[in-house]
Amino acid sequence: MTEIIQKKLNDSPVARWSVLAIVSLTMLCAYFLTDVMAPMKTMLEQEFGWSSSDYGFFTSAYGWFNVFLFMLIISGVILDKMGPRFAGILGCVFMLAGCFIKYYAVSSFFTLEGELFGISLRVFAAAIGFAIFGVGVETAGITVSKIIARWFKGHEIAMAMGLEMAMARIGTALAMSVTVPFAKHFGSISAPILLALVLLCIGLLSFLLFCIMDRKLDASLGETEVNEEDSFKFADIIFIIKNKGFWLIAILCVLFYSAVFPFLKYATQLMEIKYQVDIELAGIIPALLPFGTILLTPLFGGIYDKKGKGATIMMIGAFLLIIVHLLFSLPILNVWWFATIIMIVLGIAFSLVPSAMWPSVPKIIPERQLGTAYALIFWVQNIGLMLVPLLIGWVLEKYCKTNDPSAPYDYTLPMVIFTCFGVLAVFVAYLLRLEDKKKGYGLEKPNIK
């Protein structure tokens, strides 16, 4: 008797790696807009008269709707109930809408004068656009995480997540390095935003291609496996929030990313002021961080897949975070090459923690609840991404102003604050390792079976 074995589409390396490339392109386009304003802080101050508090207010808007309106949690439930195709397209539409509003707010073609709630109307409009975009990019982020968990289950999941993050970091690196030259070439701050709008259209088309392949995966799966995705119940949220391992991952996430992404928003000006780098070149040094992760995140993910040691990897990455921000806070070697070395070390830390953190979530939370679990983690993360830039902007304006026009701010105190986040992250990573030993999640075990 001939035995017929039905092969799933995601068992094909070509199919699953093709899906990874497609959704990663969408995230690359999204992350370009996420950080496109970061190198232009000085330009915004000069052209529109923004203060550090204005810039901090604008940057904090990323998490407004995600945190206060619980849009991220709602997106996670939609993801688990409606599936990744619907949730991903919804996220792309939000990103496009937010980008258009942001372009309108910073374009010199449109007149925005006056104040709203004591805040410049131009700042407020840019913030609203960034807040809407934040809903879209975070929805896309949790959707892509679940897509990878589904397509790479039992395969190279950590390496796949590492490669996806590496592609996304290319978007960040491009934003940090080309934005100011691009804006100066076209003589407009809004020019990079318009470029981002075009890239987001490309990202949407890319995701639509994924939708076609994902339908084929459904066809190759058994009916029980396809229906499992729809078995999410709202009561499962209670299960997730009662899980101590989940909370340790979530807290580690917010501490770690609060010491990285908000830092990047101010890193270009730090290079200008403390390390005397020309404004057109200052974004290149922070851009080394995401460029470094392009190779290292998949490498560390591959180590986790084959050797395990996920909790240990997270501890090492968090410890490097302390060293980096401590060195940035000290008044030593204020030269560009030293800043470059520190940024490379931060790139290593930025590769270690995410390469182990995100693939560890499926070991703690069942697959049918992954969308909501990732959404809750991202929600906690967004609290930090909202409040920390606001805090840093306020600290700079209140305590760090100088009388030197060439160096208007002293960045020592903000760097000390970022160092404290690193200390707390190491402690939480240690607690996660202890919890793994107690509950047997398998964070220290390989992913490939």
N, C-alpha and C positions, 0 to 999 in steps of 0.2 A: 504494500500500500504506500502510495506516495504522500508524504506529509507536506502540507502547504503552510508555510510560515509567512504571516503578513508582516512586512517590514514597515515600521513607522518612518515618516518623512524625516523626522529629526534624528534618526539613526544614520542618515546620510551626512557625512562631514561637509560635503559641498553645500547641501541645503542649509544646514544650521549655521555655517560660517557666512553664507551669503545673507541670511537673515540678520546676523550680527552686523555685517557691514552696512546693510540698508538702514537699520534703526540707529546705528552709531552716527551715520551721516546726518540724520535728523537732529540728534543731540549736539553734534558739532555746530550746526547752524544756530541752534538755540543758545548755546553757551557763548557764541560770539556777541550776541546782543546783551547777555547777562553782564558782561564785563566791558562793553564798548565805551562806557562813560568814565571808567576808572582812570585812564591816562589823561583825561581832559579836565581834571579838577582845577588845575591852574588856569586853563583856557576859559572855563566857566566863570571863574572869579574875575578874570580880566574882561571878558566880553559882556557878561550879564550881571556882574556884581554879586555873584553868589558868595555867601560866607561858608565857613566850615560847617556851621550849624545847618545851613540850607542844604549843603551837600549830604550831610549825615541824615537829614530828614528825608531827602530824596532816596538815598540808598536803603534806608530802613523800610521804605514803602514796599519793597520786594515781598515782605511777609505779611503785610496788612490783612489782605483778604484771606490768605491761607490760615492765619492765626485767629483773627477776631471773628471772621465769618465761617470758620471751620471748613473752608473750601477744600483743603487738602484731604481732610477726613472724608468729606462727601465724595471727592474724586476717587478715593480708595474704595469706598463702598460701590460706586458706579463701576469701577474697574472689576471688582469681584462679581458684581451682578450682571453687567452688560458685556464684559470681556475686553481684551486689550485693543481690539480694532476700533470699537466705538470710543473708548476712553482716549486713545492716542490721537484720533482725528479731532476730538473735542479739545484736547490740549493744544494742538497745532492752531486751531481757530482762535483760541484765547491768546496765544503768542502773537499772532498776526495783528489782532485788534490792539493789543497793548503796545506793540511796536509802532503802529501807525499813530497812536495818540502821543507817544513819546517823541516821534519825529515832528509832529505838529507843535509840541511844546518847546522844542529847542531850535526850531527853524526860524531863521531871520525873515522868511517870507511872510510869516504870520505875526500879527501884533498882539501881544499879551501884556497888558499893563494893569496896574492896580494890585490889590491884595485880597486874600480870602483867609479869614481866621488869623490875620496878622502875618500871613505867609505870602510871598510873591506869587502871583497867579501863574507865572511861567514855571516856577518850582513846583507848585501844587499840581499843575497839569502833567508835568513830567513824572511826578510821583504816582499819580493815578494810572498813567500808562504803564509804569514799571510794576505797579501792584497787580494789574490785570495780566501783564506778561508773566509775573511770578506765579499766578495760578496755572497758567498754561505750561510753563516749563517744569514746574514741580509735578503736574499731572503726567506730563510726558516722561519725566524721570522715573516715577513709580511704575508707570506702564512698561517702560523698557526693562526695568529690573525684573518684573514678573515675566515678561516675554523671554528674557534670557534664562530665568529659572525654569521655565516650561520647556524651551527648546534644547537646553543643555543639561537637563536632569539626568544624572548618572554619567555625565560626560565631563568636559573641561569647564565647569561652571565658573570657577574663580578666575581662570585665565580669560574666559569670555567677558566676564564683568570688568576685568582689568583692561582689556582691549577697548571695551565700550567707553570706559572712563578716560582712557588715553585719547580716543578720538574726540571726546567732548573737550578735553584739555587743549586739543589743537585749536578749537574755537576760542578758548580763553587766551591762548598764546598769541593767536592772530590779533585778537582784540587789543591785547596789551602792547603789541609791537607795531602794528600798522595804523592804528587809529589816528594818532597825532599827525604823522606824515600825510595820511589820506585827507584829513580835515584841512591841513595847511595847503595841500596841493589844489584842492577845490575851493579854498577860501571860505569854508563853512563848517561849523561844528556839527550841523545836521547831516552832512554827507556820509559819515560812517553809519548813521542810523538808517539812512536810505539803503545803503549797502546791506545792512542787517535785514531789512525788510525783504530784499530780493533773495537773500540766503534762506530766510524762513519759508518762502514760497517753494524753494528747492527742497527744503526739509519736509514739507507737506507732501509733495509729489513722491518723495522717497518713501514716506510712511504708507502711502496708498499702494505702492508696490509690495510692501511687506504684507498688507492686508490680503492681497491675492495669494501669497505663499502661505499665510496662516490658515486660510480656508482650505488649502490643500492638505495642511497638517491635520485639520479636523477630519477630513475625508479618510486619512490614513490611520486614524485612531479608532479604537473600539468605541461604541456608543456610551459605555459606562464611563470611560475616561473623559470623553467630551463633556458629559453631563456633570462630572465631578466639579467642574469650574463653577457651575450654577448652584452648587449646594450650599453656598455661603448663607449663613443666618445672622441677623443683627445681634443675636445673643453671643455670637462668636467674638464680638468686640470685648465683652466682659472677660472671656477666656484670655484674650491677648493682654489686656491691661492688668490681669492678675499674675502674669508671667514675669518673674523677677529678672530672668535672663533678657527678656525683651526690653525692660526698662534700663538695664545696664548698657545694652547696645545703644538705646535711644539717647541716654545721657552722655555716653562716650561720643556719640555722633555730634551732638550739639556743642560739646566742649571743644572737640577737635576742629570742626568746621568753623566755629566762631573765632578760632585763632588763625584761620587761614583765609577764608573768603573776605571777611571784613578787612583783614590786613592788606589783601590785594587791592582793595578800593583806595587805600591810602599809600600803597607802596611806591607808586610813581613819584608822588610828591616827596616822600621820604628820600628817594634817590636824588631828587633835585636839590633838596635842602641840606641833608646831612652828608651826602657823598658827592655833592657838586657835579652831578651829571647833567648834561644839556637836556632841555625839555624834550627835544625831538628824539633823544636816545634813551631817556630815563625809563621808558616803558619796556625797553629790551631786557633789562636785568630781571624785573619781575616775570617777564615772559619765559625766562629760563625754567621757572618752576613748573608750569604745565608742560613745556617741551620735555623736561626731564622725566615726567611721569609717563610719557608716551611709550618709552622703553621699559621703565622700571615697574610700573603697575602690572602689566601682563607677566613680567618676569616673576615678581613676588606672588602673583596669583597662581602661576604655574607651580611654584614651590609649594604653596598651600594645597593645590590639587594633588600633588604627588607625595609630599612629605607630611602635610598637616601643620601643626603648630600655629593655628590661627590666632589664638589668644595671645601667645608670646609675640607674634609679629605685631599685633596692635600695641602691646606694651612698649616695644622697642621704638615704634613710630612716634608714640606720644612722648617718649623721653627725648627724642631728637628735637621735638617741637620746643621743649624747654630750652635746650642749648641754643637754638636758632634765635628765638626772641630775646633771650638774655644777652646774646652777643650784639643784637641790633640796639639794645638799650644802653650798652656801655659806650662811653666816650673814647673809643680806641679805634685806630686805623680807619679814619673817615675817608677812605679812598675807594674808588669804584671796584677794584679787583677783589677787595675784601668783602664788599657787599655781594659780589658775584659768587664767591665761595659759599657764603652763608646761604644764599638763595638756592644753590645747588643742594646743600644739606637739607633745606626745607623741602625741596623737591623729592628727596629720598623719603622723608617723613610722610609727605603727601602721597607717596606711592604705597608705603607700607600699610598704613591704617586702612584706607578704603579697600585695598586688595584683599584683606582678610575680613573686614567688617561686613560688607554687603553680602558676600557668599555665605556668611555665618547665619544670616537671618533664616534661610530655609531649613537650617538644622534645628532651630528653636521653635519655629512656627509652621504648622501644616500648610501645604500648598494652596488649599482652597481659601485660606485666610491671608495669603501673602500680600495681596493688593492693599488690604486694609492695614496690615502690619507695617508695610513700607510707608503707607500714607501717614500713619501715626508717628513713625520715626521722623519722617520729613516734616511733620507738623511741629514736633518738638525742636527739630533743627531750625525751622523757620522762625521760631521765637528768638533764638540766638542771632540769626541772620538779620532780624528786624531790629533788635534792641542794641546789639553790639556796635554797629555803625553809628547809630544815634548817640550812644555813649561816647564813642571815640571822637565824634564831631563836637560834642558838647565839651569834653575834656580839653580838646585842642583850643576851642574858642575861649574857655573859662580860665584855664590854668597854664596853657602852653604858648601863648602869644609872646613874641619878642619885639624889640624895637629895631631889629635889623631887617630892612626891606628885602634883602637877598635871601634871608632865612626867617620868614615870618612866624614859624612855629618850631618849638622844641619837641621832638617826637619821643623823648625818653619815657615819659609817663605812659603814653599809649603802649609802648613796647613792653613795659613792666606788666601792664594789664594783660596783654596777650601771653606773657610768660606764665602768669597765674593760671590761665586757662589750661596751659600745658601740664602744670603740676597736678591739677584736678583730674585731667584726662588720664595721666599715669595711674593715679589711685583707682579710678573707676575701671580701667583695663585690668588692674590686678584683681579687683573684686569679681570681674567677669570670669577671669581664669579660675578663681576659687569656686564660683558657681558652676562652671563647667565640670569641674572635678566632682562636685556634689551631685549634679543632676545627670551627668553623662550625655551632654548634648553632642559631643564628638568634635568640639572646636579644635582640638589638638590632633584630630585624625585626618587622613587624606580624604579628598572629595571623590576621587575616581575610584569606583568599585570594580 
